[in-house]
């Protein structure tokens, strides 16, 4: 499985964000980014503990 690093996710979302003029879409993308970052963070904690 490939995991996207949080900064990559934010880069992608910033790119979409700048090309979109819809505030609702932008808000949704920010929420998606935050969720992914949270999951990534939890995953990295779990991975470190199991090593």
PyMOL Python script that loads the backbone (N, CA, C, O; Angstrom):
from pymol import cmd

cmd.read_pdbstr("""\
ATOM      1  N   UNK A   1       0.827  -1.193   0.000  1.00  0.00           N
ATOM      2  CA  UNK A   1       0.000   0.000   0.000  1.00  0.00           C
ATOM      3  C   UNK A   1       0.868   1.251   0.000  1.00  0.00           C
ATOM      4  O   UNK A   1       1.884   1.314   0.692  1.00  0.00           O
ATOM      5  N   UNK A   2       0.467   2.224  -0.767  1.00  0.00           N
ATOM      6  CA  UNK A   2       1.194   3.494  -0.781  1.00  0.00           C
ATOM      7  C   UNK A   2       0.495   4.501   0.108  1.00  0.00           C
ATOM      8  O   UNK A   2      -0.713   4.715  -0.001  1.00  0.00           O
ATOM      9  N   UNK A   3       1.253   5.109   0.975  1.00  0.00           N
ATOM     10  CA  UNK A   3       0.684   6.151   1.833  1.00  0.00           C
ATOM     11  C   UNK A   3       1.160   7.506   1.345  1.00  0.00           C
ATOM     12  O   UNK A   3       2.343   7.702   1.069  1.00  0.00           O
ATOM     13  N   UNK A   4       0.226   8.435   1.243  1.00  0.00           N
ATOM     14  CA  UNK A   4       0.573   9.780   0.815  1.00  0.00           C
ATOM     15  C   UNK A   4       0.960  10.582   2.048  1.00  0.00           C
ATOM     16  O   UNK A   4       0.214  10.637   3.025  1.00  0.00           O
ATOM     17  N   UNK A   5       2.116  11.193   1.993  1.00  0.00           N
ATOM     18  CA  UNK A   5       2.556  12.030   3.110  1.00  0.00           C
ATOM     19  C   UNK A   5       1.648  13.250   3.210  1.00  0.00           C
ATOM     20  O   UNK A   5       1.154  13.746   2.197  1.00  0.00           O
ATOM     21  N   UNK A   6       1.430  13.732   4.428  1.00  0.00           N
ATOM     22  CA  UNK A   6       0.530  14.877   4.611  1.00  0.00           C
ATOM     23  C   UNK A   6       0.872  16.071   3.731  1.00  0.00           C
ATOM     24  O   UNK A   6      -0.022  16.728   3.198  1.00  0.00           O
ATOM     25  N   UNK A   7       2.166  16.356   3.577  1.00  0.00           N
ATOM     26  CA  UNK A   7       2.518  17.532   2.778  1.00  0.00           C
ATOM     27  C   UNK A   7       2.161  17.338   1.305  1.00  0.00           C
ATOM     28  O   UNK A   7       1.840  18.305   0.614  1.00  0.00           O
ATOM     29  N   UNK A   8       2.213  16.082   0.815  1.00  0.00           N
ATOM     30  CA  UNK A   8       1.797  15.801  -0.562  1.00  0.00           C
ATOM     31  C   UNK A   8       0.309  16.049  -0.726  1.00  0.00           C
ATOM     32  O   UNK A   8      -0.127  16.655  -1.705  1.00  0.00           O
ATOM     33  N   UNK A   9      -0.461  15.576   0.237  1.00  0.00           N
ATOM     34  CA  UNK A   9      -1.911  15.770   0.213  1.00  0.00           C
ATOM     35  C   UNK A   9      -2.241  17.248   0.171  1.00  0.00           C
ATOM     36  O   UNK A   9      -3.080  17.688  -0.615  1.00  0.00           O
ATOM     37  N   UNK A  10      -1.577  18.008   1.023  1.00  0.00           N
ATOM     38  CA  UNK A  10      -1.842  19.444   1.081  1.00  0.00           C
ATOM     39  C   UNK A  10      -1.449  20.133  -0.216  1.00  0.00           C
ATOM     40  O   UNK A  10      -2.116  21.076  -0.642  1.00  0.00           O
ATOM     41  N   UNK A  11      -0.366  19.670  -0.853  1.00  0.00           N
ATOM     42  CA  UNK A  11       0.061  20.245  -2.138  1.00  0.00           C
ATOM     43  C   UNK A  11      -1.015  20.022  -3.198  1.00  0.00           C
ATOM     44  O   UNK A  11      -1.370  20.935  -3.944  1.00  0.00           O
ATOM     45  N   UNK A  12      -1.529  18.782  -3.251  1.00  0.00           N
ATOM     46  CA  UNK A  12      -2.569  18.438  -4.223  1.00  0.00           C
ATOM     47  C   UNK A  12      -3.805  19.296  -3.985  1.00  0.00           C
ATOM     48  O   UNK A  12      -4.381  19.847  -4.923  1.00  0.00           O
ATOM     49  N   UNK A  13      -4.203  19.402  -2.724  1.00  0.00           N
ATOM     50  CA  UNK A  13      -5.407  20.145  -2.383  1.00  0.00           C
ATOM     51  C   UNK A  13      -5.237  21.637  -2.639  1.00  0.00           C
ATOM     52  O   UNK A  13      -6.176  22.304  -3.073  1.00  0.00           O
ATOM     53  N   UNK A  14      -4.058  22.157  -2.377  1.00  0.00           N
ATOM     54  CA  UNK A  14      -3.789  23.571  -2.664  1.00  0.00           C
ATOM     55  C   UNK A  14      -3.911  23.828  -4.156  1.00  0.00           C
ATOM     56  O   UNK A  14      -4.425  24.865  -4.576  1.00  0.00           O
ATOM     57  N   UNK A  15      -3.437  22.880  -4.954  1.00  0.00           N
ATOM     58  CA  UNK A  15      -3.507  23.008  -6.410  1.00  0.00           C
ATOM     59  C   UNK A  15      -4.967  23.051  -6.871  1.00  0.00           C
ATOM     60  O   UNK A  15      -5.347  23.916  -7.661  1.00  0.00           O
ATOM     61  N   UNK A  16      -5.784  22.114  -6.374  1.00  0.00           N
ATOM     62  CA  UNK A  16      -7.209  22.080  -6.728  1.00  0.00           C
ATOM     63  C   UNK A  16      -7.886  23.348  -6.219  1.00  0.00           C
ATOM     64  O   UNK A  16      -8.696  23.968  -6.909  1.00  0.00           O
ATOM     65  N   UNK A  17      -7.531  23.708  -5.004  1.00  0.00           N
ATOM     66  CA  UNK A  17      -8.095  24.869  -4.339  1.00  0.00           C
ATOM     67  C   UNK A  17      -7.915  26.141  -5.155  1.00  0.00           C
ATOM     68  O   UNK A  17      -8.844  26.940  -5.275  1.00  0.00           O
ATOM     69  N   UNK A  18      -6.729  26.330  -5.714  1.00  0.00           N
ATOM     70  CA  UNK A  18      -6.432  27.554  -6.446  1.00  0.00           C
ATOM     71  C   UNK A  18      -7.152  27.596  -7.791  1.00  0.00           C
ATOM     72  O   UNK A  18      -7.343  28.671  -8.361  1.00  0.00           O
ATOM     73  N   UNK A  19      -7.555  26.421  -8.304  1.00  0.00           N
ATOM     74  CA  UNK A  19      -8.247  26.400  -9.591  1.00  0.00           C
ATOM     75  C   UNK A  19      -9.767  26.381  -9.424  1.00  0.00           C
ATOM     76  O   UNK A  19     -10.505  26.420 -10.408  1.00  0.00           O
ATOM     77  N   UNK A  20     -10.223  26.321  -8.186  1.00  0.00           N
ATOM     78  CA  UNK A  20     -11.659  26.278  -7.917  1.00  0.00           C
ATOM     79  C   UNK A  20     -12.114  27.584  -7.286  1.00  0.00           C
ATOM     80  O   UNK A  20     -11.466  28.120  -6.387  1.00  0.00           O
ATOM     81  N   UNK A  21     -13.245  28.085  -7.778  1.00  0.00           N
ATOM     82  CA  UNK A  21     -13.763  29.337  -7.215  1.00  0.00           C
ATOM     83  C   UNK A  21     -14.949  29.061  -6.291  1.00  0.00           C
ATOM     84  O   UNK A  21     -15.561  29.982  -5.749  1.00  0.00           O
ATOM     85  N   UNK A  22     -15.262  27.765  -6.125  1.00  0.00           N
ATOM     86  CA  UNK A  22     -16.408  27.383  -5.300  1.00  0.00           C
ATOM     87  C   UNK A  22     -15.986  27.225  -3.838  1.00  0.00           C
ATOM     88  O   UNK A  22     -15.205  26.335  -3.503  1.00  0.00           O
ATOM     89  N   UNK A  23     -16.509  28.096  -2.974  1.00  0.00           N
ATOM     90  CA  UNK A  23     -16.146  28.065  -1.554  1.00  0.00           C
ATOM     91  C   UNK A  23     -16.513  26.752  -0.879  1.00  0.00           C
ATOM     92  O   UNK A  23     -15.788  26.271  -0.008  1.00  0.00           O
ATOM     93  N   UNK A  24     -17.640  26.173  -1.284  1.00  0.00           N
ATOM     94  CA  UNK A  24     -18.079  24.917  -0.672  1.00  0.00           C
ATOM     95  C   UNK A  24     -17.098  23.796  -1.000  1.00  0.00           C
ATOM     96  O   UNK A  24     -16.762  22.983  -0.139  1.00  0.00           O
ATOM     97  N   UNK A  25     -16.646  23.761  -2.243  1.00  0.00           N
ATOM     98  CA  UNK A  25     -15.667  22.747  -2.653  1.00  0.00           C
ATOM     99  C   UNK A  25     -14.370  22.953  -1.873  1.00  0.00           C
ATOM    100  O   UNK A  25     -13.777  21.998  -1.371  1.00  0.00           O
ATOM    101  N   UNK A  26     -13.940  24.208  -1.777  1.00  0.00           N
ATOM    102  CA  UNK A  26     -12.707  24.509  -1.042  1.00  0.00           C
ATOM    103  C   UNK A  26     -12.799  24.055   0.404  1.00  0.00           C
ATOM    104  O   UNK A  26     -11.860  23.461   0.934  1.00  0.00           O
ATOM    105  N   UNK A  27     -13.922  24.330   1.040  1.00  0.00           N
ATOM    106  CA  UNK A  27     -14.120  23.947   2.441  1.00  0.00           C
ATOM    107  C   UNK A  27     -14.054  22.430   2.590  1.00  0.00           C
ATOM    108  O   UNK A  27     -13.441  21.911   3.522  1.00  0.00           O
ATOM    109  N   UNK A  28     -14.688  21.739   1.667  1.00  0.00           N
ATOM    110  CA  UNK A  28     -14.701  20.275   1.678  1.00  0.00           C
ATOM    111  C   UNK A  28     -13.284  19.728   1.519  1.00  0.00           C
ATOM    112  O   UNK A  28     -12.893  18.798   2.224  1.00  0.00           O
ATOM    113  N   UNK A  29     -12.519  20.299   0.601  1.00  0.00           N
ATOM    114  CA  UNK A  29     -11.147  19.849   0.368  1.00  0.00           C
ATOM    115  C   UNK A  29     -10.281  20.035   1.603  1.00  0.00           C
ATOM    116  O   UNK A  29      -9.439  19.195   1.917  1.00  0.00           O
ATOM    117  N   UNK A  30     -10.496  21.148   2.302  1.00  0.00           N
ATOM    118  CA  UNK A  30      -9.731  21.400   3.524  1.00  0.00           C
ATOM    119  C   UNK A  30     -10.065  20.340   4.566  1.00  0.00           C
ATOM    120  O   UNK A  30      -9.178  19.849   5.265  1.00  0.00           O
ATOM    121  N   UNK A  31     -11.343  19.989   4.671  1.00  0.00           N
ATOM    122  CA  UNK A  31     -11.756  18.952   5.626  1.00  0.00           C
ATOM    123  C   UNK A  31     -11.153  17.607   5.257  1.00  0.00           C
ATOM    124  O   UNK A  31     -10.700  16.864   6.128  1.00  0.00           O
ATOM    125  N   UNK A  32     -11.147  17.291   3.963  1.00  0.00           N
ATOM    126  CA  UNK A  32     -10.548  16.037   3.492  1.00  0.00           C
ATOM    127  C   UNK A  32      -9.063  16.006   3.852  1.00  0.00           C
ATOM    128  O   UNK A  32      -8.557  14.994   4.337  1.00  0.00           O
ATOM    129  N   UNK A  33      -8.378  17.107   3.615  1.00  0.00           N
ATOM    130  CA  UNK A  33      -6.945  17.190   3.927  1.00  0.00           C
ATOM    131  C   UNK A  33      -6.702  16.959   5.410  1.00  0.00           C
ATOM    132  O   UNK A  33      -5.789  16.225   5.787  1.00  0.00           O
ATOM    133  N   UNK A  34      -7.511  17.578   6.241  1.00  0.00           N
ATOM    134  CA  UNK A  34      -7.351  17.431   7.691  1.00  0.00           C
ATOM    135  C   UNK A  34      -7.580  15.992   8.128  1.00  0.00           C
ATOM    136  O   UNK A  34      -6.862  15.475   8.984  1.00  0.00           O
ATOM    137  N   UNK A  35      -8.587  15.345   7.537  1.00  0.00           N
ATOM    138  CA  UNK A  35      -8.878  13.947   7.868  1.00  0.00           C
ATOM    139  C   UNK A  35      -7.715  13.050   7.461  1.00  0.00           C
ATOM    140  O   UNK A  35      -7.286  12.192   8.233  1.00  0.00           O
ATOM    141  N   UNK A  36      -7.209  13.248   6.252  1.00  0.00           N
ATOM    142  CA  UNK A  36      -6.090  12.436   5.772  1.00  0.00           C
ATOM    143  C   UNK A  36      -4.856  12.646   6.639  1.00  0.00           C
ATOM    144  O   UNK A  36      -4.153  11.690   6.967  1.00  0.00           O
ATOM    145  N   UNK A  37      -4.595  13.879   7.005  1.00  0.00           N
ATOM    146  CA  UNK A  37      -3.434  14.164   7.851  1.00  0.00           C
ATOM    147  C   UNK A  37      -3.572  13.477   9.196  1.00  0.00           C
ATOM    148  O   UNK A  37      -2.600  12.943   9.730  1.00  0.00           O
ATOM    149  N   UNK A  38      -4.772  13.489   9.740  1.00  0.00           N
ATOM    150  CA  UNK A  38      -5.039  12.854  11.024  1.00  0.00           C
ATOM    151  C   UNK A  38      -4.813  11.348  10.915  1.00  0.00           C
ATOM    152  O   UNK A  38      -4.172  10.755  11.783  1.00  0.00           O
ATOM    153  N   UNK A  39      -5.333  10.725   9.859  1.00  0.00           N
ATOM    154  CA  UNK A  39      -5.173   9.283   9.671  1.00  0.00           C
ATOM    155  C   UNK A  39      -3.703   8.926   9.486  1.00  0.00           C
ATOM    156  O   UNK A  39      -3.218   7.933  10.030  1.00  0.00           O
ATOM    157  N   UNK A  40      -3.011   9.741   8.718  1.00  0.00           N
ATOM    158  CA  UNK A  40      -1.593   9.496   8.470  1.00  0.00           C
ATOM    159  C   UNK A  40      -0.799   9.571   9.772  1.00  0.00           C
ATOM    160  O   UNK A  40       0.082   8.753  10.036  1.00  0.00           O
ATOM    161  N   UNK A  41      -1.135  10.563  10.563  1.00  0.00           N
ATOM    162  CA  UNK A  41      -0.471  10.774  11.851  1.00  0.00           C
ATOM    163  C   UNK A  41      -0.697   9.574  12.769  1.00  0.00           C
ATOM    164  O   UNK A  41       0.246   9.066  13.377  1.00  0.00           O
ATOM    165  N   UNK A  42      -1.950   9.122  12.868  1.00  0.00           N
ATOM    166  CA  UNK A  42      -2.276   7.962  13.707  1.00  0.00           C
ATOM    167  C   UNK A  42      -1.562   6.718  13.198  1.00  0.00           C
ATOM    168  O   UNK A  42      -1.039   5.927  13.984  1.00  0.00           O
ATOM    169  N   UNK A  43      -1.543   6.549  11.873  1.00  0.00           N
ATOM    170  CA  UNK A  43      -0.887   5.390  11.280  1.00  0.00           C
ATOM    171  C   UNK A  43       0.602   5.374  11.624  1.00  0.00           C
ATOM    172  O   UNK A  43       1.162   4.324  11.940  1.00  0.00           O
ATOM    173  N   UNK A  44       1.236   6.542  11.558  1.00  0.00           N
ATOM    174  CA  UNK A  44       2.673   6.595  11.852  1.00  0.00           C
ATOM    175  C   UNK A  44       2.948   6.283  13.321  1.00  0.00           C
ATOM    176  O   UNK A  44       3.968   5.673  13.642  1.00  0.00           O
ATOM    177  N   UNK A  45       2.054   6.692  14.209  1.00  0.00           N
ATOM    178  CA  UNK A  45       2.207   6.368  15.637  1.00  0.00           C
ATOM    179  C   UNK A  45       2.088   4.854  15.840  1.00  0.00           C
ATOM    180  O   UNK A  45       2.903   4.249  16.537  1.00  0.00           O
ATOM    181  N   UNK A  46       1.071   4.251  15.228  1.00  0.00           N
ATOM    182  CA  UNK A  46       0.836   2.810  15.364  1.00  0.00           C
ATOM    183  C   UNK A  46       2.028   2.031  14.796  1.00  0.00           C
ATOM    184  O   UNK A  46       2.486   1.060  15.399  1.00  0.00           O
ATOM    185  N   UNK A  47       2.528   2.463  13.631  1.00  0.00           N
ATOM    186  CA  UNK A  47       3.670   1.792  12.997  1.00  0.00           C
ATOM    187  C   UNK A  47       4.894   1.830  13.895  1.00  0.00           C
ATOM    188  O   UNK A  47       5.594   0.827  14.041  1.00  0.00           O
ATOM    189  N   UNK A  48       5.151   2.977  14.493  1.00  0.00           N
ATOM    190  CA  UNK A  48       6.330   3.119  15.356  1.00  0.00           C
ATOM    191  C   UNK A  48       6.220   2.250  16.602  1.00  0.00           C
ATOM    192  O   UNK A  48       7.221   1.708  17.071  1.00  0.00           O
ATOM    193  N   UNK A  49       5.022   2.116  17.134  1.00  0.00           N
ATOM    194  CA  UNK A  49       4.820   1.314  18.343  1.00  0.00           C
ATOM    195  C   UNK A  49       5.011  -0.179  18.078  1.00  0.00           C
ATOM    196  O   UNK A  49       5.493  -0.910  18.943  1.00  0.00           O
ATOM    197  N   UNK A  50       4.632  -0.628  16.878  1.00  0.00           N
ATOM    198  CA  UNK A  50       4.678  -2.062  16.598  1.00  0.00           C
ATOM    199  C   UNK A  50       6.066  -2.530  16.167  1.00  0.00           C
ATOM    200  O   UNK A  50       6.285  -3.732  16.014  1.00  0.00           O
ATOM    201  N   UNK A  51       7.010  -1.606  15.970  1.00  0.00           N
ATOM    202  CA  UNK A  51       8.351  -2.002  15.533  1.00  0.00           C
ATOM    203  C   UNK A  51       9.200  -2.468  16.699  1.00  0.00           C
ATOM    204  O   UNK A  51      10.359  -2.838  16.510  1.00  0.00           O
TER     205      UNK A  51
END
""", "prot")
cmd.dss("prot")
cmd.show_as("cartoon", "prot")
cmd.util.cbc("prot")
cmd.orient("prot")
